[in-house]
């Protein structure tokens, strides 16, 4: 089924819904109906673009840093602004935020130590992944 456009394709004016029809009984309602609010309808084009990149990168801000050429704190602030625009309150603790900023990707020597410890059973797979990802 087609979705209702929000702008007229001819002049760009606002589209309004004037007729509703029940699929089951064919009852028809006529009038001026406001479309149901969409949670993203109040977001700016920049915020929608951010969400597109966020989804494409599976929510990984590390990947977004490279693609958008923005720092982690800037990306985090933009994400929090979107969360607030949607009516929610961001829940990231300051400690978690600081720990990310301090994390660095291990060098080849450290990666090898992590892999050796994993092979010997000294650390779990999850711990090895955390260390390899710089956590």
C-alpha positions as CSV (number, residue, x, y, z in Angstrom):
1,X,0.0,0.0,0.0
2,X,1.2,3.5,-0.8
3,X,2.1,5.9,2.0
4,X,0.5,9.4,2.2
5,X,2.9,12.0,0.9
6,X,3.4,15.1,3.1
7,X,3.9,17.5,0.2
8,X,2.1,18.0,-3.1
9,X,4.3,16.7,-5.9
10,X,3.1,19.6,-8.1
11,X,3.4,22.7,-6.0
12,X,5.1,21.5,-2.7
13,X,2.1,22.5,-0.6
14,X,1.0,20.6,2.5
15,X,-1.1,17.5,1.8
16,X,-4.1,16.9,4.0
17,X,-6.2,13.7,4.4
18,X,-9.9,14.3,3.6
19,X,-11.3,10.8,3.2
20,X,-10.9,7.6,5.3
21,X,-12.4,4.3,4.4
22,X,-12.8,1.1,6.4
23,X,-11.4,-2.0,4.5
24,X,-13.8,-4.3,6.3
25,X,-17.2,-2.6,5.9
26,X,-16.5,0.2,3.4
27,X,-17.7,2.9,5.8
28,X,-16.3,6.2,4.6
29,X,-15.4,9.3,6.7
30,X,-14.9,12.6,5.1
31,X,-13.4,15.7,6.6
32,X,-9.9,17.2,7.3
33,X,-7.8,14.7,9.2
34,X,-4.4,15.4,10.7
35,X,-2.0,12.6,9.9
36,X,-0.8,10.6,13.0
37,X,2.3,12.1,14.4
38,X,5.5,10.3,13.4
39,X,8.3,10.2,16.0
40,X,10.9,11.5,13.6
41,X,8.7,14.2,12.0
42,X,10.2,17.0,14.2
43,X,13.8,16.0,13.5
44,X,16.0,18.2,11.3
45,X,17.4,17.0,8.0
46,X,20.8,16.8,9.7
47,X,19.4,14.7,12.5
48,X,17.8,12.4,10.1
49,X,21.1,12.1,8.2
50,X,22.8,11.3,11.5
51,X,20.3,8.5,12.2
52,X,20.8,7.1,8.7
53,X,24.6,6.9,9.2
54,X,24.0,5.6,12.8
55,X,21.9,2.7,11.5
56,X,24.2,2.0,8.6
57,X,27.1,1.7,11.1
58,X,25.0,-0.5,13.4
59,X,25.2,2.2,16.2
60,X,29.0,2.0,16.4
61,X,30.2,5.6,17.0
62,X,33.8,4.5,16.4
63,X,32.9,3.7,12.8
64,X,30.9,6.9,12.5
65,X,33.9,8.9,13.6
66,X,35.7,7.8,10.5
67,X,32.8,8.2,8.1
68,X,31.6,11.6,9.4
69,X,35.0,12.9,10.3
70,X,33.7,14.0,13.7
71,X,35.0,13.3,17.2
72,X,33.4,10.9,19.6
73,X,32.1,13.7,21.9
74,X,30.5,15.5,19.0
75,X,28.8,12.4,17.8
76,X,27.7,11.6,21.4
77,X,26.2,15.1,21.8
78,X,24.4,14.9,18.5
79,X,22.9,11.5,19.4
80,X,21.8,12.8,22.8
81,X,20.2,15.8,21.1
82,X,18.2,13.4,18.9
83,X,17.2,11.3,21.9
84,X,15.9,14.5,23.7
85,X,14.1,15.6,20.5
86,X,12.3,12.3,20.6
87,X,11.1,13.0,24.2
88,X,13.6,10.7,26.0
89,X,16.5,11.4,28.4
90,X,19.9,10.0,27.5
91,X,21.1,7.5,30.0
92,X,24.9,7.2,29.5
93,X,26.9,7.6,32.8
94,X,29.7,10.1,32.7
95,X,32.1,7.3,33.8
96,X,31.2,5.2,30.8
97,X,31.8,8.2,28.5
98,X,35.2,8.9,30.0
99,X,36.3,5.3,29.8
100,X,35.6,5.3,26.1
101,X,37.6,8.4,25.5
102,X,40.6,6.9,27.4
103,X,40.4,3.6,25.5
104,X,42.9,3.1,22.7
105,X,43.2,0.3,20.2
106,X,46.1,-2.0,21.3
107,X,49.2,-2.2,19.3
108,X,50.3,-5.5,17.6
109,X,52.3,-6.6,20.6
110,X,49.4,-6.1,23.0
111,X,47.0,-7.9,20.5
112,X,49.3,-10.9,20.5
113,X,49.4,-11.0,24.3
114,X,45.6,-10.9,24.4
115,X,45.4,-13.7,21.8
116,X,48.0,-15.8,23.8
117,X,46.0,-15.3,27.0
118,X,42.8,-16.4,25.2
119,X,44.5,-19.5,23.8
120,X,45.8,-20.5,27.3
121,X,42.3,-20.0,28.7
122,X,43.5,-17.2,31.0
123,X,40.7,-14.9,29.7
124,X,37.3,-15.4,28.2
125,X,36.4,-14.7,24.6
126,X,34.4,-11.7,25.6
127,X,37.3,-10.3,27.7
128,X,39.6,-10.8,24.7
129,X,37.2,-8.9,22.4
130,X,36.8,-6.1,24.9
131,X,40.6,-5.7,25.1
132,X,41.1,-6.0,21.3
133,X,38.5,-3.3,20.7
134,X,40.3,-0.9,23.1
135,X,37.9,-1.3,26.0
